[in-house]
Amino acid sequence: MTATIETARMAEDPSVPTLTGLLAQRARDAGEREFLRFGEWSWTFAEIDTWTSRLAHRLIEVDGVRPGDRVALMLPNVVHWPVVWLAVLKAGAVAVPVNCAYRRADLAFVLGDSGARVVFTDGERAGLVAEVVATEPELAGVRVVDVSDDGSEPFPGTAPAVPVTATTLANLQYTSGTTGFPKACMLTHGYWARLGWICAAATGLGEDDVLLTAQPFSYMDPQWNTALALTTGAPLVVLPRFSASTFMADVRRHRATFCYVLGSMPTLLFKQPATGEDRDNDLRMVLCSGIPVALHAALEERWGAPWREVYGMTESGIDLFSPVDDAAAVGSGSLGRPVPTKQVRVVDAAGEDVADGEPGELAISGRPMMEGYWNRPDATAQVLRDGWLHTGDLVVRRADGGIELVGRLKDMVRRGGENVACVEVEAALERDDRVVAAAVVPEPDDVLGEEVKAFIQLADGVPEDRGTAERILEGAGAQLARFKVPRYVEFVADLPRTPSERVAKPALKARAAAAPGTTHDLSPRRS
């Protein structure tokens, strides 16, 4: 099995169709090569293969985990995250990544919705997890495991005899999707293996490269980076978190040749003071999503490596990309063209194709693709129609064949790399007795792209001052992850409504633009 996949082979089926099979293959043919690096510590493919096999046996024999059972992971960027993930998959079970920023309401929802039987966490979060499990009746019997002592050592270092195929479910990957509370995308082993294969072919990376990621492991990016490392045989360096002031120093220190950045990351990096060391790095390629058009060429010039756009969703993996040799894509605004395993359409509200240059919704078919939303047949049917995934993104097809993003149909805020469903934040705000109704909208932001703004209609007699705003957001913050809590609050006498009694957000924003009220800036965040 070659570690470098030629671009021409992108449309082929992966040589090994499962993540567990890829790890076993690497342990056999490159066992002593470095696989994972966290800080100053590293582990080989063979070491991770052995550790994950032992932990898989523990899951089966101690926790009673059976194929198809769900196991949640609420961990920061530590080596135990990918170890638990791969061990869960070796047991034939399904991983449920949980964002470490989640508070009680978020956590209770995900654990209850997924039906998780076991939760792996650490000392910092163990108290929260135990409290949620103890106080939510539907979570009775859920086991909580602290990874500081995972209990795997006594078990065999060979994988349990559990059949795993490309169609075996691997993840319930929660995403805010288009609207509403988080929905779990059902992602198979084949989804991950194909995603790693396509990314390897698109980048030309091989075993001599060094991959680096800084996003939280509960998100897609470090996970597909792990699939990429297993496909290419290259080591993956995982930083504790993204820090604009130290990121490029870490790139140099680890001699990384590849990384992926998205959302506000490119802007925050560019805002760092330029130094004589900027081009002193080993980067061969940077993949990015949503890069500011005006910064594209400047980013390449400053760090001396190609930056190429890719487009994808949790539901569909990778859909569009710009090849490394496509210099014309730099600063063009193009998201790229379809990978060979995908087809795209630009359609109107009736699902009919629109002319080139006309805006329409991007629809995608092909592989990889989610199996649907867990326990959400109606939501699945709404998004996956006649074999086409309707993304909610408004695009135009350019004359050169590239796809350009022009807007979104989704009722959500894209804050940096985070999707924030407006209805979820509104529900949290409206649980406060002082709030009659709330409407959440995106507010443009130079760094993060968008920030979260809430229009709030207060109950009679409640003062419209900053203190009230602070107390309301304090209550919402106990229910929501920090990145979902509004930065801006504007009090309004009422909210304009449609005939069906939905908040007319375009009318609300137009009214605010024409006659702005007092807006309280509650959290000048730049994380």
N, C-alpha and C positions, 0 to 999 in steps of 0.2 A: 504494500500500500504506500503510494507516494504521498509525501506531506505537502507538496505544492500542486495546486489544482490549476491547470491552464484555463484561461478565460473561455476558450472554445468549448470547454466541458461544463460550463455553468448550467446548461439545461439538462445534463445527465442526472440520473438518480445517484444519491450519495453511495459511495462504496460500502459504507457501514451505516445502516439505517436507524440506529439507536444510540443515545448518549452512553448507555452502559456498555454497549458493544465497542464504541469508540475508546472508552477508557480502558477496557480490557485489551484492545488492540495496541494502544500506546504502551501499556504496561509490559506487553510481550516484546514489542519491537524497539522501544525506546525507554525502557523502564527507569534507567538511571538519569535520564534527562530531566531538567527542571520543568515543573508544571505550574506551580502556584508560588507567588512571592508576596508575602505580607510584611511590610517593614523590612527588618533585617533577617527574617526567617523565610525559608523556602522549603518546598516539598517536591519530590520527584513524582513522576507518573506512577511508579511502582508503589511508593509510599501511600499516595492517595488511594490507589486501587485497593491496597490491603486495609487501610483504615475504613474506607467506605464499606468494604465487605463485612468487616467485623460489626460495624454499626448497623448494617442491614440485618444481620443475624440477631442483634440485640432487639431491634424493632419487632422482629417476628416472634422471638422467643420470650421476651420480657413484656413488651407492650401489646402483644397480640395483634400486630398489624397484619392485615391480609391484603392481597392484590385489590386495588381499587380504593382502599381506605385513604383518607386524607390526613396529611401531617403538615401542620403549620410551622413556619420558621419566622420568628421575630427576633432578628439579630442584626447588629451593625456589621460593618465590613471587617469581619474576622474570618480566618480560614475555615472555621466551623460552618460558615454559611454554605459554601460549595460542597463541603464534606457531607453535611446533613442532606443537602439536595440530592447528591448522587447516591447516597445510601438509601434514601427514600425510594428512589427510582429502582435501585437494585432489589428492593423488597417488593417491587411491583406496585407500590403505592403512588399516591399523587401528592405533589408538593403544593403547599399554599403559602406563597411569600406574603409576609405582612410588613408593612411600612413601619419602621421604628418610631416614626413621628406620630403614629396613631395614639389617640387617647382612648378612654374607656368605650365611648359609643362606637367609634370606628372599629375597635378590636372586637367588641361583642358582636357587631354585625357580621364581620368577616368570618369569625369562628362559627357563629350560628348558621350563616348562609352556606358555608362550605361543608359543614358537618364534620369538622376536624376531630379526630380522636386523640391526637397527641400534639403538643406544642413544644418546640425547642426554642429556648430563649437563654438569656444570661442573667447574672445577678442584678444588673441595673433595672431590668424590666420584669423580673420574676414576680415581684410584688404586685404589679399591675395585672399581669396575666392571672395570677392566683386569685386576685380579688374578683376579676371578671368571671372566671370559671366558677367561683364559689357563689356568686350572687345572681347568675343567670341560670334559671332552672333548666333550660334546654342544653346547657353545657355540662350538666352533671356527668361525672365519669370521665371527663377529658383529663388526660395525664399531662403533667408539666415536667419537662426535662431541662435541667440546667446544663449547658454544654461544658461548663468547667469540669464536670465529671460525667461524661456521657455513658459510662459503663460498658464500653465496647471492648476493652482490652482482653477479657477472657475468651472471646468468641473467635471462631475460625477466620483466617485471613483470605479465604477463598469465597467467591460470590455464592449466595444461596441459589438453589436450583429453582428459580422462579422464572417462568417464560416471559420475555419482554419482546415486543415487536414494534415495528414502525407505527402501528395504529394504537399502541398502548398509551393511555392518557398519562401525561407526565406532570403537567401544571394546571392548577386553577389560578390564572394570572389576573388579579383584579385590576380593573381600569375603570375610570369614570365614564369611558365611552362617550356617547353623544349627549345623553341627558340622564338625570336621575341618580340614584345611589349607585355605588360601585357594582359592576357586573364582572363576573369571572369568565375570562376567555378560556375555553378548553383547548389546551395545546398538547399535542402528542409528541412522542419521541421523534417521529418522522418530521414534524414541524421544526424541532430544534436541530436535528441532523442536517436537514436541507438548508436551513438558515445558515449554519456554519459552513456548509459546502459552497453556497452561493457567495457568501462574503469572502471566503478564501479565494474563489475564482475571480471575483471582482477586484480584489486588491493585489493578487499575486503574491501574497505572503507565504512564507515557508518556515521551516524549523529553525532557521538562523535569525528570524525576527524576534522582537520582544514587544508584546502587546501591553498596553497600560490602560487602566480604567479608574475613574474616581467617583462614579455615581454610586448611590446605594445599591447593594446587591439585590434588594427586593424588587428593583426595577428591571426592565428588560435588558438594558445595555450590558451590565457585567455578565448576565446569563448568556447572551449570545456571544459575548467575548470568550466565555468559557467554552462554548461549542466551537468557536473559531480556533481556540488553542488546541482542543482535542482533535480537530480536523487537520491542522497544520503541524502539530507537534511543537509549536512555539510556546514559551513560557508566558504566563499572564501575571502582570504586576497589578496588585489591587491597593490603591491608596485608601486611607481611612475615610476621606471625604474630599470634595473638591474645594480647593483654596486657590483663588486667582493669583495670590501673591507668591505661592510656592509651587504651583503646578508645573511650570516650565523647568524649574530647578529639579523637580522630581523626574521629569522627562529626561533631563541630562544625566542625573545621578544613576538612573536605572538603565540608561542607554536604550531607551524605548525607541522603536522604529515605527510604531503605529499607535494611534489613539483615536477616540471618537468623542466629539464635543457637540453639544446641542443647546438650544434655548439661549439663555443669557451668557453661557460660558465664553463664546468667542469675543463678545463685547467686553466682558469683564477682564479677559486676558489682555485684550488690546489696550485697555485703559491703564494697565500696569506700566510704570516707567520703562522706557526702552533702555537696554543695556548692551554692552559689547559682546555679551555671551548669548544673545538671542539666537544667532545662527549657529552657535556651537552646540549642535545636537545631532542625533542620529536618525531623526525622523525621515522616513521614506514616503509616508502618506498619512494624511489626516482626513477622516471621514467626518462630515458635519451635517446637521439638519437645521434648516431655518436660518442660515447664515445671513447677516445683513449684506445686501448687494454691494453697498458702497465700501464695505470693509474687506470684501473677498480678496481682491488683488493685494491690498496692503497686508493682510494676514500672511499670504504666501511670501511676499517680499521680506517681511520682518523675520519669519522663522525658516525661510528657505526650504519649504516642502510643499508639495501639491495639497490643496484642500479641496475635497470633492464632495458635492452634495449627494445624500441618499435620502429617500423618503420611504417611510413605512409606518405601520401601526402595530400595536400589540395583536390585533386581530389577524394581521396578514404578514408579519415579519418585514421583509424588504420587498419593495415594489418597483422603485425607480432608482437609478443611479447614474452618475456621470463617470465614465472611465478615467483612469489616471492620465491617459494620453489626450484627453479632450480639453486642451487649454482654452478653447473658445467658450467653455462653460463658465470660466472664471468671471464673476461679476455680471453674468447675464441674467440672473434671476431664475434660471431654469432649475427645476428639481431633478432633471435628468430624464432618461427614457426607461421604458420597462425592462426589467431583467428578463432573460429569455423564457422563464417559466411563468411569466405573468402577461395578462392582456389588460388594457385599460380602455375605458370609454369616458367621454365627457358628455353628460346627459342633462336634460332639463327636468322639471318637476314631474313630467309625465313619463320619464325614462327614455325619451327619444334623444338620439345623438344631436348635438349642436354643431354648428359649423366651426371650423378652425378660427381661432381668434375671438370666439364668443364664450362668455363665462358659463360654466355649468358645473354640476357636481361630478367629482372624480369617482368612478366606479371601477372596481378591480376584480379580476378572477384569476385563478391559477393556483400554484403551490409555491411556498407553504401558505396555509390558511387554517384559522381556528376551526374546530368542529362545531362551534356555536357558543352561546352563553349558558353557563351552568344554571339550571333551574329557571331559565328565562326563555321559554319557547317563543313568546310574543316578541320579545326584543330581538331574538335571533331572526325571526321571520321579517321583522322590520328592516334589519340591516343587510341580511343575506337574502337577496331576491333573484330567483332564476339563475343561481350560481354566481351572482355578482355581489360583491361587498360594496355597499354605498357608504362612502367615507365621511360624508358631511363636509368635506373640503371643497371650496369653490375654486376652480382652476380654469385656465385657458390652454388650449393646445397651440403652441407657437408654430410659425412657418417652418422653423428648422426641425420640427417634430418633438421638441422638448415640451415639458409640462411646467406651467408657471402658476404658483399659488397666488390667488387674488383675494381670498377671504374664507370665511367659515359659515356653514349653516348651523353649527352647533350652538346650543345655549350653554356656553361654558367659557371659562377664562383660561388662557394659556399663560401661566405665570412662570417664566423661565422654562424649565423642563417639566413643569407640573401641569396636569390637566385638573381643573377645579370645576366640578359640576355645580352650576349656579343653584339648582333646586336643592341640593344637599345643604349648602350654606344657608339658603333661605329658611329651610326647615329648622336648622339649629337656632337661627336668630328668632324665629317666630315662637320658639318654646319659652321665650322670656315674656313674662306677664306685662312688661312695659311696652311690648311691641304688638301693634295691631297687624301689620303686614310688612313684608320686606321684599325687595327686588334686588338681585345681584347682577352686576354687569361688569364687563372688562373696562378698565381705564388704561389708556395708552401709557407706556413707561419706556423711557429711553434705554434702560439697561435690561429689564426683564421682559420687555415686549409688551406685557400687560400686567396690571395689578388688579386686585379685587376691590370693587367698590359696591357698597350697599346703600340703597335708598330705603329709609326706614320711616314708616308711619307709626307714630307713638300713640299710646293710650291718652285719654284726656287727663290733663293735669301734670303730665310728666314733662319736666323741663327739657328743652332742646339745647342742651349744652354739652360741652366736652366730657364732663363727668358722667353724664348719662351714657354717652357713646362708649366710654371706657368700661363702664360696668356691664353694658350689653355684650361687648366683645369679650370681656373676661368670662362671661357665662358661655359664649359660643366656643371660646378657646378651650374650655374643659371638655367639649364634645368633639372637636375637630382637630385635625393635624394643623400645625402652626401655619403651613403654607396656604391653608384654606381660609384662614381668618382674614376678614377684610382689612385693608389698610385705610380705606377712605369710607367715611360715613356722612351721608347727607340726609338730614331730616326733611320730610315732606308732609304736607297736609293730607295728601291722598295719593293714590297710585292710579294712573289712567288704565282703564280696562277695555278689553275687547267685548263684543256681544256675548261671548261664551264665558265671560268673567275671568279670563286670563289677564295677567298684567301685560299691557301693551308696551313692551320695552323700547321699541323704536320711538314711540310717542314720548315716553318718559325721558329718554336721552335727548330728544329734540327740545323738550320743554326745559330741561336742565341747561342745555346749551344756550337757549334764548334768554332764560332768566335764572341764572345759577343762584342757588341758595348757599348758605354757609356750609362748607365741607370741612370736616375734621380729619386731619391727617394723623392717624393714631399710631402708625408703626412704620417709620422710615427704614424698612428692611432692605438689605442688599445681600441676601444669602442665596 
